[in-house]
Amino acid sequence: MVKPCLYQKYKKLAGHIGIWSAALNGDLGRVKHLIQKAEDPSQPDSAGYTALHYASRNGHYAVCQFLLENGAKCDAQTHGGATALHRASYCGHTEIARLLLSHGSNPRVVDGDGMTSLHKAAERGHGDICSLLLQHSPALKAVRDRKARLACDLLPCNSDLRDLLSS
C-alpha cells in the first residue's frame, strides 16, 4: 500500500518532469495539458531551470508564448543565474528573444559569471540578437563580466559584429 502523501509527492514530481520534458521537446499539447492541471509554469527543476528555459534554449516559440501567457516568470534564474533570455540569446533564437523582451524580460540581468544576454549572443556571433538587445538597452555594451570582459571581447575571430559592439 502506497502512503497517500508519498503518492502525492510522486505525482507532483512526475508532473513537473512532464512539463520540463514537454517544453524541452516542444510538445505544446502536453504543456497545455499540464498547465490546465494547475502545474506552475515557473516551477524550477533541481538546477533551477524552468519550462521556459528549456523551450527558449531549444527554439520552441509557441511553447514559450503559451508559457508567458500563462504566468511563466520571464526572468526566473537558474542556480547559475541564467534567464530564458540568456538561453535564447546563446542559442540564436532571435524571435524568442524578441518575445521575451516584449514580455518584460530584463536584458541587464547577469548570470553567475557576470554575463548579460548580450555577452551570450556575442560569444556565439548572433548579430541579430546583439542588435535587438542593444535596441532595448544600449548600456549593455559597457557591462563587464566577472573576468572584466565586454561583450565585444567574446566575439568569434573576424566577426562583423565588432563595430556594432565596440564603443
Helices and strands as residue ranges (DSSP letters): H 4-25, H 28-36, H 51-57, H 61-69, H 84-91, H 94-102, H 117-123, H 127-136, G 138-142, G 151-154, H 162-165
